[in-house]
Amino acid sequence: MRSLLLLLVPLAIVLAAPAQAQTVVTGTILDDGGEPLPYATILVAGTTDGTATGGDGRFSFTTTAEGRRQLVARYVGYAPATRRVTLAGDTVRVSIQLRESLLNLDGAVVTADALAG
């Protein structure tokens, strides 16, 4: 009787646990001229779910996040872009265009001291 109970309790826990829907997010990240951005990053805001694009600017990842969420795309030298999507356990396809961001940096002052030895 005890061995039957030890078998049924874990089985009941597994069957009672709600299954989380997984959504596949796929697409492309482009620059403002429509060219693909290799190795840009994209993630679901507020999670660690995301990936980097390949050399062709395409990406694909799976997330268990659900509902209305924001995707955030980033690339060095470009302003981050967000896109609202609904994650509901199916496949979501997006194309995100990033705009170049120019930075004005202040000049750096370099000084050196010679030490007499």
MOKATA-V634825 format. One record per backbone hydrogen bond with DSSP energy under -1.0 kcal/mol. CO is the residue of the C=O (numbers start at 1). NH is the residue of the N-H. E is the energy in kcal/mol with one decimal. If there is no record, write none. Layout:
# MOKATA-V634825
co=CO nh=NH e=E
co=CO nh=NH e=E
This chain:
# MOKATA-V634825
co=1 nh=5 e=-2.0
co=2 nh=6 e=-2.4
co=3 nh=7 e=-1.3
co=4 nh=8 e=-2.3
co=5 nh=9 e=-2.3
co=7 nh=11 e=-1.1
co=8 nh=12 e=-2.5
co=9 nh=13 e=-2.1
co=10 nh=14 e=-2.2
co=11 nh=15 e=-2.3
co=12 nh=16 e=-2.0
co=13 nh=17 e=-1.4
co=23 nh=63 e=-2.4
co=24 nh=92 e=-3.2
co=25 nh=61 e=-2.3
co=26 nh=94 e=-2.2
co=27 nh=59 e=-2.3
co=28 nh=96 e=-2.4
co=29 nh=37 e=-2.7
co=30 nh=98 e=-3.1
co=31 nh=34 e=-2.0
co=35 nh=31 e=-3.1
co=37 nh=40 e=-1.0
co=40 nh=53 e=-3.0
co=41 nh=74 e=-2.6
co=42 nh=51 e=-2.5
co=43 nh=72 e=-2.7
co=44 nh=47 e=-1.8
co=49 nh=44 e=-2.7
co=51 nh=42 e=-2.6
co=54 nh=57 e=-2.0
co=57 nh=29 e=-2.4
co=58 nh=54 e=-2.5
co=59 nh=27 e=-2.0
co=61 nh=25 e=-3.1
co=63 nh=23 e=-2.9
co=67 nh=87 e=-2.8
co=69 nh=85 e=-2.8
co=70 nh=45 e=-3.1
co=71 nh=83 e=-1.9
co=72 nh=43 e=-1.8
co=73 nh=81 e=-2.1
co=74 nh=41 e=-2.5
co=75 nh=78 e=-2.2
co=77 nh=101 e=-2.8
co=81 nh=73 e=-2.9
co=83 nh=71 e=-2.9
co=85 nh=69 e=-2.8
co=87 nh=67 e=-2.6
co=90 nh=24 e=-1.6
co=92 nh=26 e=-2.9
co=94 nh=28 e=-1.5
co=96 nh=30 e=-3.1
co=99 nh=79 e=-2.8
